[in-house]
Amino acid sequence: MARKAFQSAQTIADVEVIAVGNDIENSAVLRALKVWKGMPKNTFNIQVRTSCDIGFWQKGNRLRLILIGGPKHYSASQISNGVLTDEGAVFNRELDRLIGSNRPHDFRLPNIMYDP
């Protein structure tokens, strides 16, 4: 599943949430830490288009994501990011292997609220 997601991905990036969004009305803004695949950008405007998209509720979270869309607005599907699989850790390890870089230890999992 990770191999298929990697091959079909337009953009894969390590990002930090710098502005949270409230679903479709306001975009979340993610600062690019490293773009592994796709057009290099400094920020990504993220819109939640469906209930299957990842939400961004906490400023400061760092994540490795497969992004869809662009160049103006992107989304991050739970399916293409391995969130809905029972093997999320395996998906993440395989994506890291395909990229050629382990994600940093302070990176979070998408769609999980963390205590501040």
N, C-alpha and C positions, 0 to 999 in steps of 0.2 A: 504494500500500500504506500509506503514512504517512497519507494523507487518510482512508482507511477506519479505521485504528487510532485516529486522533484523534477521529473522529466517534463511534465505538463505546466509547471509553474512559470508564470511571467516574471515574478519578483520573489526573491527570498532575501530576507533582511533580518539583522539583529537591530532591535529598536528599543526606545524608551518612551513611555507614555508621558507627554509633557502637557497635554490638555485632555481631560476626560470628555466623553460625549454622552448625550442622552438619546441614544438610538437614532432614528431617522432625522430628527429636527436639527441636531447639532453634531458636526463631525468631531471625532476624537483626532488629536494630532499626535503623531509618533515621530520622534527624532531618530533619524537613521544613525546607528552606530557603525554598521558595516553592511553593505549591500553585496550579497554573495552571487546573486543572479538578477539580471535585469538592468534597467537604466539607473545609474547612480543619482540619488536625490538626497537633499538635506532633511526633508520632512515628508511625511505621508499623511494626507487627510483621509480619515477612515470613516465610512458610513456603514451603519448596520442596516442592511437591506432586508434581511429575513431573520426569523428566529433561529436559523441554522448558522448565523454569523457569530463571531466572537465579539463580546462586548468589552469595552475598555472603561473601567470604573475607578481605577486607582492610579493616580499620578505617581510617577516614579518607577512603576513596574518595568522591568526589562525582560524582553521576550525574543525568541527566534520564531519568525512567522513566514508562512507562504501567503503572499498577498495576491489578490485578484483585481483586475480592472486597471484603472489609470488612464491617462497620466494625471488627471486632476483629482479624482476620487477613487479610493481603493476600498476593498472589504477583505475580511479574513474569515474564510469559511471554517467552521468547526470540522467538517469532513476532511477538507484538504490539509488540515493541520493535525489530524490524528486525535482530536479531542473526543470524538464519539466512539472510539474503539476501546475495547477492553485491554488492548496492548499498547497504551499510550507511551509507556517508557521504552518499549521496543521500537515504536515508530520514531521517537525522538533520537534514540541511539543510531538508527539506520539513516535518518536525515543528516545527522552530524557526520556520519561516516561518508555519505555521498558528497557533502560539502567539503569535507576534509578538515573539519575543525570541531572540537568539542565545545559545547556552549559553556560560557562561564558559570561558576557556581552560584552567582547571585541572580541568575535568570529565573523567572517564575514560569509556572504553567498557565496558559490562557484560561479564561473563564472561571477563575478561582479568586475569591476575596481573601486577602491576607490581612492579619492584624497589623496595625501600624507600628 
